[in-house]
Amino acid sequence: MRAPAIVFALLFSLLAATTAEARNYGSPQALIKSLYADTIDPAEDDAPSPYSAYFSDALNESLTANGEAVDFDPILAGQDGVASNIQLSPPIVFGDTAELEVSFRNGKRSATLFYTLVRENGGWKVDDIADQSGDEPWSLRDLLGQ
């Protein structure tokens, strides 16, 4: 009788781990607040994006295929650092798409990123990130050839 209990415990553990990884956010603000609150370990060169739980299926697929095109952390708009004094604009929602600005400080530098989100699989996911300031504006999708 112990074998079924052990199998059930293993299945429950697997389900709990899968549920934790498959995060669903009911609002664009909840997604972005969680994204910036998480402590993300840097990915190895051949590892998937450490942000994959936050990114849309299409963005994750593009990162898997073209990830070498991005040699910086798009969430921080730089090589490293920590975001502080994070400010979110109210999202503009168009059905299953939303856009919002995220402003923060990374050390002595200020940054403002523009997020495009999509609703998929029961929650909001990041579909693009753009930095339109400075001499070299970028969009994550453009860097990935999308």
DSSP file with accessible surface (Angstrom, degrees, kcal/mol):
  #  RESIDUE AA STRUCTURE BP1 BP2  ACC     N-H-->O    O-->H-N    N-H-->O    O-->H-N    TCO  KAPPA ALPHA  PHI   PSI    X-CA   Y-CA   Z-CA
    1    1 A M     >        0   0  206      0, 0.0     4,-0.9     0, 0.0     0, 0.0   0.000 360.0 360.0 360.0 -17.9    0.0    0.0    0.0
    2    2 A R  H  >  +     0   0  197      1,-0.2     4,-2.4     2,-0.2     5,-0.2   0.826 360.0  66.9 -72.5 -30.1    3.0    2.3    0.4
    3    3 A A  H  > S+     0   0   65      1,-0.2     4,-2.7     2,-0.2     5,-0.2   0.929  99.9  47.9 -59.8 -47.3    3.8    2.3   -3.4
    4    4 A P  H  > S+     0   0   82      0, 0.0     4,-2.7     0, 0.0    -1,-0.2   0.905 111.6  51.6 -60.8 -36.7    0.6    4.1   -4.4
    5    5 A A  H  X S+     0   0   62     -4,-0.9     4,-2.5     2,-0.2    -2,-0.2   0.915 111.2  47.1 -65.1 -39.8    1.2    6.7   -1.7
    6    6 A I  H  X S+     0   0   89     -4,-2.4     4,-2.5     2,-0.2    -1,-0.2   0.931 112.6  49.0 -67.5 -43.6    4.7    7.3   -3.0
    7    7 A V  H  X S+     0   0   80     -4,-2.7     4,-2.7     2,-0.2     5,-0.2   0.932 112.1  49.2 -60.9 -44.2    3.5    7.5   -6.6
    8    8 A F  H  X S+     0   0  139     -4,-2.7     4,-2.8    -5,-0.2     5,-0.2   0.926 110.5  50.5 -61.1 -43.4    0.8   10.0   -5.6
    9    9 A A  H  X S+     0   0   50     -4,-2.5     4,-2.4     1,-0.2    -1,-0.2   0.917 111.7  47.7 -62.3 -41.4    3.4   12.1   -3.6
   10   10 A L  H  X S+     0   0  115     -4,-2.5     4,-2.3     2,-0.2    -2,-0.2   0.925 113.0  47.9 -66.1 -43.1    5.7   12.1   -6.7
   11   11 A L  H  X S+     0   0  106     -4,-2.7     4,-2.6     2,-0.2    -2,-0.2   0.910 111.9  50.1 -63.6 -41.0    2.9   13.1   -9.0
   12   12 A F  H  X S+     0   0  122     -4,-2.8     4,-2.8    -5,-0.2    -2,-0.2   0.921 110.4  50.1 -63.6 -42.2    1.7   15.8   -6.6
   13   13 A S  H  X S+     0   0   73     -4,-2.4     4,-2.3    -5,-0.2    -2,-0.2   0.916 111.6  48.3 -62.1 -42.9    5.3   17.2   -6.4
   14   14 A L  H  X S+     0   0  110     -4,-2.3     4,-2.5     2,-0.2    -2,-0.2   0.932 112.5  48.6 -63.9 -43.6    5.6   17.2  -10.2
   15   15 A L  H  X S+     0   0  104     -4,-2.6     4,-2.7     1,-0.2    -2,-0.2   0.925 111.2  50.0 -62.3 -43.7    2.2   19.0  -10.5
   16   16 A A  H  X S+     0   0   47     -4,-2.8     4,-2.2     1,-0.2    -1,-0.2   0.920 111.7  48.2 -63.2 -41.2    3.1   21.6   -7.9
   17   17 A A  H  X S+     0   0   60     -4,-2.3     4,-1.8    -5,-0.2    -1,-0.2   0.919 112.9  48.1 -65.9 -42.1    6.4   22.3   -9.6
   18   18 A T  H  X S+     0   0   81     -4,-2.5     4,-2.2     1,-0.2    -2,-0.2   0.919 111.0  50.8 -64.3 -42.2    4.7   22.6  -13.0
   19   19 A T  H  < S+     0   0   87     -4,-2.7    -2,-0.2     1,-0.2    -1,-0.2   0.905 108.6  51.8 -63.6 -39.8    2.1   24.9  -11.6
   20   20 A A  H  < S+     0   0   66     -4,-2.2    -1,-0.2    -5,-0.2    -2,-0.2   0.891 111.9  46.7 -64.6 -37.4    4.7   27.2  -10.0
   21   21 A E  H  < S+     0   0  105     -4,-1.8     2,-1.7     1,-0.2    -1,-0.2   0.865 101.9  66.9 -73.0 -35.8    6.5   27.5  -13.3
   22   22 A A  S  < S-     0   0   60     -4,-2.2     2,-0.3    -5,-0.2    -1,-0.2  -0.581  77.3-176.7 -87.5  77.0    3.3   28.2  -15.3
   23   23 A R        -     0   0   71     -2,-1.7     2,-0.5    30,-0.2    -3,-0.1  -0.589  10.7-163.0 -80.1 135.3    2.6   31.5  -13.8
   24   24 A N        -     0   0   93     -2,-0.3     2,-0.5    99,-0.1    99,-0.1  -0.980   1.0-161.4-119.6 129.9   -0.6   33.3  -14.8
   25   25 A Y        -     0   0   31     -2,-0.5    99,-2.1    99,-0.4     6,-0.1  -0.948  10.3-155.9-115.1 126.7   -1.0   37.0  -14.2
   26   26 A G  S    S+     0   0   74     -2,-0.5    -1,-0.1    97,-0.2     3,-0.1   0.600  78.5  30.9 -77.5 -13.3   -4.5   38.6  -14.2
   27   27 A S  S  > S-     0   0   41      1,-0.1     4,-1.8    97,-0.1     5,-0.1  -0.983  77.7-119.6-142.2 154.5   -3.3   42.1  -15.0
   28   28 A P  H  > S+     0   0    8      0, 0.0     4,-2.3     0, 0.0     5,-0.2   0.904 115.3  53.8 -58.0 -39.2   -0.4   43.7  -16.9
   29   29 A Q  H  > S+     0   0   65      1,-0.2     4,-2.8     2,-0.2     5,-0.3   0.900 105.1  53.0 -64.0 -40.6    0.7   45.4  -13.7
   30   30 A A  H  > S+     0   0   38      2,-0.2     4,-2.1     1,-0.2    -1,-0.2   0.910 109.7  49.5 -62.1 -41.0    0.8   42.1  -11.8
   31   31 A L  H  X S+     0   0    0     -4,-1.8     4,-2.6     2,-0.2    -2,-0.2   0.957 114.2  43.4 -61.5 -51.3    3.0   40.6  -14.5
   32   32 A I  H  X S+     0   0    0     -4,-2.3     4,-2.4     1,-0.2     5,-0.2   0.916 112.7  52.1 -66.8 -40.8    5.5   43.5  -14.6
   33   33 A K  H  X S+     0   0  137     -4,-2.8     4,-1.5    -5,-0.2    -1,-0.2   0.923 113.0  45.3 -61.5 -41.1    5.7   43.8  -10.8
   34   34 A S  H  X S+     0   0   28     -4,-2.1     4,-2.0    -5,-0.3    -2,-0.2   0.912 109.7  55.6 -68.2 -40.4    6.5   40.1  -10.4
   35   35 A L  H  < S+     0   0    3     -4,-2.6    -2,-0.2     1,-0.2    -1,-0.2   0.932 114.0  39.1 -57.8 -46.3    9.0   40.3  -13.2
   36   36 A Y  H  < S+     0   0   29     -4,-2.4    -1,-0.2     1,-0.2    -2,-0.2   0.733 114.5  54.6 -80.3 -19.0   11.0   43.0  -11.5
   37   37 A A  H  < S+     0   0   78     -4,-1.5    -1,-0.2    -5,-0.2    -2,-0.2   0.778  89.6  93.1 -82.7 -27.3   10.5   41.5   -8.0
   38   38 A D  S  < S-     0   0   57     -4,-2.0     2,-0.7    -5,-0.1    -4,-0.0  -0.367  75.5-131.8 -67.6 142.8   11.9   38.1   -9.0
   39   39 A T        -     0   0  132     -2,-0.1     2,-0.5     2,-0.0    -1,-0.1  -0.875  29.5-163.2 -91.8 114.3   15.6   37.4   -8.5
   40   40 A I        -     0   0   44     -2,-0.7    11,-0.1    -5,-0.1     3,-0.1  -0.897  11.9-137.4-107.3 126.1   16.7   35.9  -11.8
   41   41 A D        -     0   0  127     -2,-0.5     2,-0.0     9,-0.1    -2,-0.0  -0.563  35.8 -99.5 -75.7 142.0   19.9   34.0  -12.1
   42   42 A P        -     0   0  123      0, 0.0     2,-0.2     0, 0.0    -1,-0.1  -0.357  41.5-118.6 -61.1 141.3   21.9   34.8  -15.2
   43   43 A A        -     0   0   46      1,-0.1     2,-0.1     4,-0.1     6,-0.1  -0.521  21.2-116.0 -81.0 146.5   21.4   32.2  -17.9
   44   44 A E    >   -     0   0  146     -2,-0.2     3,-1.6     4,-0.1    -1,-0.1  -0.383  39.5 -98.0 -70.3 163.0   24.3   30.2  -19.3
   45   45 A D  T 3  S+     0   0  176      1,-0.3    -1,-0.1    -2,-0.1    -2,-0.1   0.846 124.2  35.3 -54.5 -37.4   25.1   30.8  -22.9
   46   46 A D  T 3  S+     0   0  141      2,-0.0    -1,-0.3    21,-0.0    21,-0.0   0.359  97.8 104.1-101.9   8.4   23.1   27.8  -24.1
   47   47 A A  S <  S-     0   0   42     -3,-1.6    -4,-0.1     1,-0.1     0, 0.0  -0.498  78.0-102.0 -87.0 155.7   20.3   28.0  -21.5
   48   48 A P        -     0   0   92      0, 0.0    -4,-0.1     0, 0.0    -1,-0.1  -0.261  59.5 -69.4 -66.9 165.1   16.8   29.3  -22.3
   49   49 A S    >   -     0   0   25      1,-0.2     3,-1.6    11,-0.2     4,-0.2  -0.275  36.1-135.7 -55.6 136.2   15.9   32.8  -21.2
   50   50 A P  T 3  S+     0   0   51      0, 0.0     3,-0.3     0, 0.0    -1,-0.2   0.659 106.8  56.9 -67.7 -11.1   15.7   33.1  -17.4
   51   51 A Y  T >>  +     0   0   17      1,-0.2     3,-2.3     2,-0.1     4,-1.1   0.247  69.0 116.2 -99.3  11.2   12.5   35.1  -18.1
   52   52 A S  T <4  +     0   0   38     -3,-1.6     3,-0.4     1,-0.3    -1,-0.2   0.815  69.8  59.9 -57.2 -30.8   10.8   32.4  -20.1
   53   53 A A  T 34 S+     0   0   12     -3,-0.3    -1,-0.3     1,-0.2   -30,-0.2   0.757 111.5  41.9 -67.9 -20.0    7.9   32.1  -17.5
   54   54 A Y  T <4 S+     0   0    3     -3,-2.3    72,-3.1    71,-0.1    -1,-0.2   0.601 101.5  85.2 -97.8 -18.1    7.1   35.8  -18.2
   55   55 A F  B  < S-a  126   0A   3     -4,-1.1    72,-0.2    -3,-0.4    62,-0.1  -0.608  81.6-106.3 -93.1 152.0    7.5   35.8  -22.0
   56   56 A S     >  -     0   0    0     70,-3.0     4,-2.7    -2,-0.2     5,-0.2  -0.198  33.9-108.0 -65.7 161.6    4.9   34.9  -24.6
   57   57 A D  H  > S+     0   0   75      1,-0.2     4,-2.4     2,-0.2     5,-0.2   0.921 120.6  50.4 -57.6 -43.8    5.2   31.6  -26.5
   58   58 A A  H  > S+     0   0   42      1,-0.2     4,-2.2     2,-0.2    -1,-0.2   0.910 111.0  47.5 -65.0 -41.5    6.2   33.5  -29.6
   59   59 A L  H  > S+     0   0    0      2,-0.2     4,-2.5     1,-0.2    -1,-0.2   0.915 111.8  50.7 -67.8 -40.1    8.9   35.5  -27.8
   60   60 A N  H  X S+     0   0   32     -4,-2.7     4,-2.2     2,-0.2    -2,-0.2   0.915 110.4  49.6 -62.3 -41.8   10.3   32.4  -26.2
   61   61 A E  H  X S+     0   0  137     -4,-2.4     4,-2.1    -5,-0.2    -2,-0.2   0.922 111.7  48.8 -62.8 -41.8   10.5   30.6  -29.5
   62   62 A S  H  X S+     0   0    5     -4,-2.2     4,-2.8     1,-0.2    -2,-0.2   0.902 110.7  50.2 -66.2 -39.7   12.2   33.6  -31.1
   63   63 A L  H  X S+     0   0   26     -4,-2.5     4,-1.6     2,-0.2    -1,-0.2   0.888 109.4  51.9 -64.9 -38.1   14.7   33.7  -28.2
   64   64 A T  H  < S+     0   0  114     -4,-2.2    -2,-0.2     1,-0.2    -1,-0.2   0.920 117.7  38.1 -63.8 -40.6   15.4   30.0  -28.6
   65   65 A A  H  < S+     0   0   65     -4,-2.1    -2,-0.2     1,-0.2    -1,-0.2   0.832 136.5  16.3 -79.9 -32.9   16.1   30.4  -32.3
   66   66 A N  H >< S+     0   0   52     -4,-2.8     3,-2.3    -5,-0.2     4,-0.2   0.072  76.9 129.0-132.2  22.8   17.9   33.8  -32.2
   67   67 A G  G ><  +     0   0   27     -4,-1.6     3,-1.9     1,-0.3    -3,-0.1   0.769  65.3  70.8 -57.8 -25.9   19.0   34.4  -28.6
   68   68 A E  G 3  S+     0   0  155      1,-0.3    -1,-0.3    -4,-0.1    -2,-0.1   0.700  84.3  71.8 -66.9 -13.8   22.6   35.1  -29.6
   69   69 A A  G <  S+     0   0   48     -3,-2.3     2,-0.6     1,-0.1    -1,-0.3   0.644  90.4  66.4 -73.4 -13.3   21.4   38.4  -31.1
   70   70 A V    <   +     0   0   25     -3,-1.9    -1,-0.1    -4,-0.2    70,-0.0  -0.929  53.1 168.4-114.7 110.6   20.8   39.8  -27.6
   71   71 A D        +     0   0  119     -2,-0.6     2,-0.3     2,-0.1    -1,-0.1  -0.031  61.5  54.8-112.3  29.7   23.9   40.3  -25.5
   72   72 A F  S    S-     0   0   42      8,-0.0     7,-0.2     0, 0.0     3,-0.1  -0.935  94.5 -89.5-148.5 170.0   22.4   42.3  -22.7
   73   73 A D  B >>> -G   78   0B  36      5,-2.9     5,-1.6    -2,-0.3     4,-1.2  -0.765  32.1-162.3 -87.0 109.2   19.6   41.9  -20.2
   74   74 A P  T 345S+     0   0   13      0, 0.0    -1,-0.2     0, 0.0    66,-0.1   0.778  87.5  60.0 -66.7 -22.9   16.5   43.4  -21.9
   75   75 A I  T 345S+     0   0    4      1,-0.2    38,-0.1     3,-0.1    -2,-0.0   0.847 117.5  31.0 -71.6 -31.5   14.7   43.8  -18.5
   76   76 A L  T <45S-     0   0   18     -3,-0.7    -1,-0.2     2,-0.3     4,-0.1   0.476 101.6-130.9-101.8  -6.9   17.4   46.1  -17.2
   77   77 A A  T  <5S+     0   0   14     -4,-1.2     2,-0.3     1,-0.2    -2,-0.1   0.883  80.3  60.6  55.1  39.8   18.3   47.6  -20.6
   78   78 A G  B   <S-G   73   0B  16     -5,-1.6    -5,-2.9     1,-0.1    -2,-0.3  -0.974 100.1 -82.1-172.1-176.9   22.0   46.9  -19.8
   79   79 A Q  S    S-     0   0  133     -2,-0.3     2,-0.3    -7,-0.2    -1,-0.1   0.870  97.4 -29.9 -71.6 -41.8   24.6   44.3  -19.0
   80   80 A D  S    S+     0   0  126     -4,-0.1     2,-0.3    -7,-0.1    -1,-0.1  -0.915  77.4 102.8-160.1-174.7   23.8   44.0  -15.3
   81   81 A G        -     0   0   39     -2,-0.3     2,-0.4    -3,-0.1    25,-0.1  -0.771  59.8 -79.4 123.9-167.7   22.6   45.8  -12.3
   82   82 A V        -     0   0  111     -2,-0.3    25,-0.6    -6,-0.1     2,-0.4  -0.999  32.2-127.2-140.1 132.4   19.4   46.1  -10.2
   83   83 A A  E     +B  106   0A  19     -2,-0.4     2,-0.3    23,-0.2    23,-0.2  -0.651  35.6 170.4 -80.4 132.8   16.3   48.0  -11.0
   84   84 A S  E     +B  105   0A  53     21,-2.5    21,-2.9    -2,-0.4     3,-0.1  -0.899  53.7  31.8-135.8 167.0   15.1   50.3   -8.2
   85   85 A N  E    S-     0   0A 113     -2,-0.3     2,-0.3    19,-0.2    -1,-0.2   0.916  79.4-167.4  51.4  49.1   12.4   53.0   -7.9
   86   86 A I  E     -     0   0A  62     -3,-0.2     2,-0.4    18,-0.1    18,-0.2  -0.513   9.2-173.0 -74.8 129.0   10.3   51.1  -10.4
   87   87 A Q  E     -B  103   0A 130     16,-3.1    16,-2.7    -2,-0.3     2,-0.4  -0.986   6.4-158.8-124.4 132.2    7.3   53.1  -11.8
   88   88 A L  E     -B  102   0A  46     -2,-0.4    14,-0.2    14,-0.2   -59,-0.0  -0.925  10.8-139.8-111.2 135.5    4.5   51.6  -14.0
   89   89 A S        -     0   0   35     12,-2.4     3,-0.1    -2,-0.4    -2,-0.0  -0.504  41.6 -88.0 -79.5 158.8    2.3   53.7  -16.2
   90   90 A P        -     0   0  108      0, 0.0    11,-0.2     0, 0.0    -1,-0.1  -0.480  54.8-111.7 -62.2 136.9   -1.4   52.7  -16.4
   91   91 A P        -     0   0   30      0, 0.0     2,-0.6     0, 0.0     9,-0.2  -0.414  15.0-138.5 -72.7 149.8   -1.7   50.0  -19.2
   92   92 A I  E     -C   99   0A  96      7,-2.8     7,-2.1    -2,-0.1     2,-0.5  -0.961  25.9-159.1-104.0 116.6   -3.4   50.7  -22.4
   93   93 A V  E     -C   98   0A  72     -2,-0.6     2,-0.5     5,-0.2     5,-0.3  -0.874  19.9-179.9-107.9 129.3   -5.4   47.5  -23.1
   94   94 A F  E >   -C   97   0A 122      3,-3.6     3,-1.5    -2,-0.5     2,-0.4  -0.849  64.7 -73.5-122.5  85.9   -6.7   46.6  -26.6
   95   95 A G  T 3  S-     0   0   54     -2,-0.5    -1,-0.1     1,-0.3     0, 0.0  -0.423 120.2  -2.2  63.8-112.5   -8.5   43.3  -26.2
   96   96 A D  T 3  S+     0   0  100     -2,-0.4    23,-2.3    -3,-0.1     2,-0.4   0.150 125.8  75.5 -98.7  17.9   -5.8   40.7  -25.7
   97   97 A T  E <   -CD  94 118A  50     -3,-1.5    -3,-3.6    21,-0.2     2,-0.3  -0.976  56.0-179.1-127.8 143.8   -2.9   43.2  -26.1
   98   98 A A  E     -CD  93 117A   0     19,-2.2    19,-3.2    -2,-0.4     2,-0.4  -0.981   9.5-160.6-140.0 152.2   -1.6   45.8  -23.6
   99   99 A E  E     +CD  92 116A  88     -7,-2.1    -7,-2.8    -2,-0.3     2,-0.3  -0.990  18.5 158.3-131.4 142.1    1.1   48.4  -23.6
  100  100 A L  E     - D   0 115A   6     15,-1.8    15,-3.1    -2,-0.4     2,-0.4  -0.985  33.0-120.1-157.3 159.3    2.7   50.1  -20.7
  101  101 A E  E     - D   0 114A  83     -2,-0.3   -12,-2.4    13,-0.2     2,-0.5  -0.834  17.2-162.0-101.5 143.5    5.9   52.0  -19.7
  102  102 A V  E     -BD  88 113A   0     11,-2.8    11,-3.0    -2,-0.4     2,-0.4  -0.991   8.7-172.9-125.5 118.7    8.2   50.9  -17.0
  103  103 A S  E     +BD  87 112A  37    -16,-2.7   -16,-3.1    -2,-0.5     2,-0.3  -0.904  17.7 146.1-110.8 142.2   10.6   53.5  -15.6
  104  104 A F  E     - D   0 111A   6      7,-2.3     7,-2.6    -2,-0.4     2,-0.4  -0.964  42.7-108.4-160.3 172.0   13.4   52.7  -13.1
  105  105 A R  E     -BD  84 110A  83    -21,-2.9   -21,-2.5    -2,-0.3     2,-0.5  -0.921  17.6-169.6-110.2 139.7   16.9   53.4  -11.9
  106  106 A N  E >  S-BD  83 109A  20      3,-3.1     3,-1.7    -2,-0.4     2,-0.3  -0.900  71.2 -53.4-127.0  95.7   19.8   51.1  -12.5
  107  107 A G  T 3  S-     0   0   57    -25,-0.6   -23,-0.1    -2,-0.5   -26,-0.0  -0.550 121.5 -21.2  68.6-125.4   22.6   52.5  -10.4
  108  108 A K  T 3  S+     0   0  198     -2,-0.3     2,-0.4    -3,-0.1    -1,-0.3   0.503 121.8  94.0 -91.4  -5.0   23.0   56.1  -11.5
  109  109 A R  E <   -D  106   0A  96     -3,-1.7    -3,-3.1     2,-0.0     2,-0.3  -0.725  63.8-147.0 -95.5 136.5   21.2   55.6  -14.8
  110  110 A S  E     -D  105   0A  79     -2,-0.4     2,-0.3    -5,-0.2    -5,-0.2  -0.772  19.5-174.4 -95.3 146.4   17.5   56.1  -15.4
  111  111 A A  E     -D  104   0A   4     -7,-2.6    -7,-2.3    -2,-0.3     2,-0.4  -0.992  16.9-165.0-140.9 147.1   15.7   53.9  -17.9
  112  112 A T  E     -D  103   0A  46     -2,-0.3    20,-0.4    -9,-0.2     2,-0.4  -0.984  14.1-172.1-131.1 120.4   12.2   53.8  -19.5
  113  113 A L  E     -D  102   0A   0    -11,-3.0   -11,-2.8    -2,-0.4     2,-0.6  -0.882  16.7-140.1-112.7 146.8   11.1   50.7  -21.3
  114  114 A F  E     -DE 101 130A  75     16,-3.0    16,-2.1    -2,-0.4     2,-0.4  -0.932  20.5-159.5-108.1 120.7    8.0   50.2  -23.3
  115  115 A Y  E     -DE 100 129A   2    -15,-3.1   -15,-1.8    -2,-0.6     2,-0.5  -0.846  10.9-161.9-104.7 136.7    6.3   46.8  -22.9
  116  116 A T  E     -DE  99 128A  38     12,-2.5    11,-3.3    -2,-0.4    12,-1.6  -0.980  19.6-171.3-110.9 125.7    3.9   45.1  -25.2
  117  117 A L  E     -DE  98 126A   0    -19,-3.2   -19,-2.2    -2,-0.5     2,-0.3  -0.849   9.8-159.8-116.9 153.3    2.0   42.3  -23.5
  118  118 A V  E     -DE  97 125A  24      7,-2.6     7,-2.5    -2,-0.3     2,-0.6  -0.962  20.5-125.3-129.0 149.7   -0.4   39.6  -24.8
  119  119 A R  E     + E   0 124A 105    -23,-2.3     2,-0.3    -2,-0.3     5,-0.2  -0.856  47.6 148.0 -93.7 119.0   -3.0   37.6  -23.0
  120  120 A E  E >   + E   0 123A  43      3,-2.9     3,-1.5    -2,-0.6    -2,-0.1  -0.991  54.9  12.8-150.0 151.3   -2.4   33.9  -23.6
  121  121 A N  T 3  S-     0   0  110     -2,-0.3    -1,-0.1     1,-0.3     3,-0.1   0.844 132.6 -51.1  52.5  36.3   -2.9   30.6  -21.7
  122  122 A G  T 3  S+     0   0   68      1,-0.2     2,-0.3   -98,-0.1    -1,-0.3   0.563 123.7  49.3  85.9   8.4   -5.1   32.4  -19.1
  123  123 A G  E <  S- E   0 120A   2     -3,-1.5    -3,-2.9   -99,-0.1     2,-0.3  -0.957  87.5 -74.0-162.2 179.7   -2.8   35.3  -18.2
  124  124 A W  E     - E   0 119A   5    -99,-2.1   -99,-0.4    -2,-0.3     2,-0.3  -0.658  41.4-178.8 -89.3 142.4   -0.6   38.2  -19.4
  125  125 A K  E     - E   0 118A  17     -7,-2.5    -7,-2.6    -2,-0.3     2,-0.4  -0.977  33.8-103.6-137.0 151.2    2.9   37.6  -21.0
  126  126 A V  E     +aE  55 117A   0    -72,-3.1   -70,-3.0    -2,-0.3    -9,-0.3  -0.601  36.0 172.0 -74.8 128.2    5.6   39.9  -22.3
  127  127 A D  E     -     0   0A  32    -11,-3.3     2,-0.3     1,-0.4   -10,-0.2   0.585  65.4   0.0-112.3 -19.4    5.6   39.9  -26.1
  128  128 A D  E     - E   0 116A  27    -12,-1.6   -12,-2.5    12,-0.1    -1,-0.4  -0.956  52.8-158.5-164.5 153.5    8.1   42.7  -26.7
  129  129 A I  E     - E   0 115A   0     -2,-0.3    11,-3.1   -14,-0.2     2,-0.4  -0.995  17.9-175.5-133.6 136.4   10.3   45.2  -24.8
  130  130 A A  E     -FE 139 114A  12    -16,-2.1   -16,-3.0    -2,-0.4     2,-0.5  -0.986  20.1-160.9-137.0 146.8   11.6   48.4  -26.4
  131  131 A D  E     +F  138   0A  15      7,-2.5     7,-2.3    -2,-0.4   -18,-0.1  -0.973  12.0 176.2-123.1 110.3   13.9   51.2  -25.4
  132  132 A Q        +     0   0  111     -2,-0.5     2,-0.2   -20,-0.4   -19,-0.1   0.325  51.0  92.6 -98.8   7.2   13.3   54.3  -27.6
  133  133 A S        +     0   0   67    -21,-0.3     3,-0.3     3,-0.1     5,-0.1  -0.526  68.9  23.9 -97.5 167.1   15.7   56.6  -25.8
  134  134 A G  S    S-     0   0   64      1,-0.2    -3,-0.0    -2,-0.2     0, 0.0  -0.144 103.2 -55.4  78.6-173.1   19.4   57.3  -26.5
  135  135 A D  S    S+     0   0  164      1,-0.2    -1,-0.2     2,-0.0    -3,-0.0   0.674 128.7  44.5 -79.2 -21.3   21.4   57.0  -29.7
  136  136 A E  S    S-     0   0  168     -3,-0.3    -1,-0.2     2,-0.0    -3,-0.1  -0.625  73.6-171.6-127.7  75.7   20.6   53.4  -30.3
  137  137 A P        -     0   0   72      0, 0.0     2,-0.3     0, 0.0    -5,-0.2  -0.311  14.3-176.0 -63.5 151.0   16.8   52.7  -29.7
  138  138 A W  E     -F  131   0A  36     -7,-2.3    -7,-2.5    -5,-0.1     2,-0.4  -0.973  26.2-154.6-146.9 160.0   15.9   49.0  -29.8
  139  139 A S  E  >  -F  130   0A   9     -2,-0.3     4,-2.6    -9,-0.2    -9,-0.2  -0.994  23.7-134.8-131.5 135.9   13.1   46.5  -29.7
  140  140 A L  H  > S+     0   0    0    -11,-3.1     4,-1.7    -2,-0.4     6,-0.2   0.924 108.5  51.6 -58.6 -42.4   13.6   43.0  -28.5
  141  141 A R  H  4>S+     0   0   35    -12,-0.3     5,-3.1     1,-0.2    -1,-0.2   0.913 109.8  49.5 -61.1 -42.3   11.6   41.7  -31.4
  142  142 A D  H >45S+     0   0  116      1,-0.2     3,-1.6     3,-0.2    -1,-0.2   0.916 108.8  52.2 -64.4 -41.5   13.6   43.7  -33.9
  143  143 A L  H 3<5S+     0   0   64     -4,-2.6    -1,-0.2     1,-0.3    -2,-0.2   0.832 109.8  50.3 -61.7 -31.1   16.9   42.4  -32.4
  144  144 A L  T 3<5S-     0   0    4     -4,-1.7    -1,-0.3    -5,-0.2    -2,-0.2   0.357 121.0-108.9 -89.1   3.7   15.6   38.9  -32.8
  145  145 A G  T < 5       0   0   65     -3,-1.6    -3,-0.2     1,-0.2    -2,-0.1   0.781 360.0 360.0  77.5  27.1   14.6   39.5  -36.4
  146  146 A Q      <       0   0  118     -5,-3.1    -1,-0.2    -6,-0.2    -2,-0.1  -0.694 360.0 360.0 -97.4 360.0   10.9   39.5  -35.9
